[in-house]
C-alpha cells in the first residue's frame, strides 16, 4: 500500500487506507465497510496517543512524488520512473514514506548522526529515544526501510518492476552501557 500510480498531478491528501486502519485513524465496522475515510484529517506529525500510548521516537509520514533514485534488492542504485503513459493518460508514481521527525530547524533531507545529535531534543532523528533510562542504555531514533515494488530502470536502462527500499518507520535502537569498554 506504500506505492501508488495516480493520474493526479499531486499526491493524495490521506495515507493509504490499510495504514489508516492499522494506525487506528479509522473505524472498521463489522460488515467490512470502512467508515470515516476522508471524514477527519489525521495529523501525522504527532505521536499516536490512543489508550495512553506514546511513541519513543516521533515519526512523520508523507507521500513522496519526487523520488529519483533508490536502492534495489540487489544493492544496486536504480532510477525511479516518475510517470508512465497509458492509453487513458499519464500515471504518476507516488511513495508513502515514514521517517523520524527531524529536530527543529533541520530539513527533512539531512540525516543527523553522531555527536551533534546528542544535543538535540529526545525522540527525533539521531537523538536518544523518549523514556529510556540513560544510565543503563544508549539509545537512538533511526529510520528503518522496507521493500516495495516500483517501476524503475537499472544502469543498463532496462526498465521493469523491482523491489526497492523506502523509509517505512522510525524505531528506537538500544545499546547497553554495561557492555562498553
N, C-alpha and C positions, 0 to 999 in steps of 0.2 A: 503493500500500500504506500510505499515511500517514493514511488516513481509514477508520474502521470504524464500522459500525452493529451494535450488540450488545444482546441482551435483558438482559445482566448489568448490575446497578447499579454495578459497579466495573470499571475498565479491565482489560485482560489483564495478566498478570504479565510477559510476554515481548514483545520488539519484533516488528514484522511479520516473517513468515517470510522474505520476499525480502531484507529488510535484514539479517537474521541471516546469510543465505548470503553476501551481498555483503561483510559485515564479517568473514567468516571465523569466526563464532561457532558454525557448524555444519558438518558434513561432508556433502558431496553425493556419494552413491555412484553408480556407473556405470549402474544401472538406472533412474535418475530419482527413486528414493525418497530422502527426506531422513532421515538418521539423527540421533538425538540431540535432536529437538525436545522441549524441556522436561526433558531429562536433566541439564543443568547450567545454573545461573543465570549470566547474563552480568552482570558489573559494568560498568555503562555510565558510571561516573564516572571510570574510569581510562583513560588513553590506550591505543591499540592498540599492543602491543609485539611482535607477531609478526615474525619474521625481523629482530629488532633495530631495527625501525621505532619512531620516537617522533613524536608529533604536535607541531607547533609551537604549536598552540592547543588547549587542552583543552576537551572538549565534554561535555554531559550530554544524554541523550535520555530522554524520558518521555511517557507517554500523558497528554493533557490532556482532562479531562472537564468543565471549567467555562468553556470559551471562549464568550464572549457576543457579541463583535463581531469583524469582520475587514475588510480592505480587499479589494475585488474587482478584477478585471482592468481595470475602467474607472476605478479610483482612488476609487470610492465606498465609504463605510462601510456595511456590511450587518450585520444581526443574525443570528447563528447560531441555527438551530433545534436546541435541545438534545436533543429526542427526538420521535419520530413514533409515532402509534398505528397498528398494523396489526391485521389480523383475529386474529393469534395473540398480540397483546400489544404493549407499548411497546418501541421500539428506541432506545437512546441513541446519540448521535453522538460519537465519540472521535477525537482528532487525535494523531498521533505526531510530536512536535516535538523538534528538536535545537537546542540553544543553546550559546553559550560558557559555560564554567563561571564562576560568579561568584567574585570574590575572597572569601576567608574573612571572615565577618561581614556579608556583604551578602545581601539577599534576592534571590530569582530575578526579582522584578518590576522591580527598579531597573536602569537602563541607565547604566553607567559610561562616561563620555566626557570628554575634555579633560584639563586639568592635574592634576586629582585622581587620574586613572587612572594617571599615570606613576609614582606611588609604590607602586602595587600590585605583587604578585608577577607575574612574566612568565608568559605563556601562558594568561591568563584574560581575561574580557570587559573590553575597554577598555585593557588593558595591552599592553606590547610582546610580540612573539612570541618563543618559545624558539629559541635557536640562530641568531639573526640578528645580523650584525655591526653593532653600534650606531654605529660610526664611519662606516660607509658608508650605512646605511639607518635610516629611522624606520619602525617597524612597529607595527601594532595588530591585536589579535584582534577580529573583528567577525562578527556574525551575518549570514547570507545567507538569503534566503527563496526558496521555490518555490511554484508554483501547484498547488493541488489542487482537486478538485470537492467542493463541500459544499452541503448543503441550507441555504438562508438566505432572508431576506426583505429587501427594499430599503426605502427611505424611504417608498415608497407602499404598503407592506405587501404587495407582490407576492412570493409565495413561489415558489422554484424552485431548480434546480441552477445554481450559479455557480462560476467559478474564483476562489478566494480565496488570499491569501498566508499562508503559515505559516513559522515559523522552521525551516530544514531543515539548516543546517550552521554551523560556526564556521570561518572562514577567516582567513588572515594577509594583511593589506593592507600592501604595501611602498611607501614613498616615498623617493626618492633624496635624500640630504642635499646632494649637489653641485649640484642644480638649485634650491636655495632661495636667496632673496635677502636 
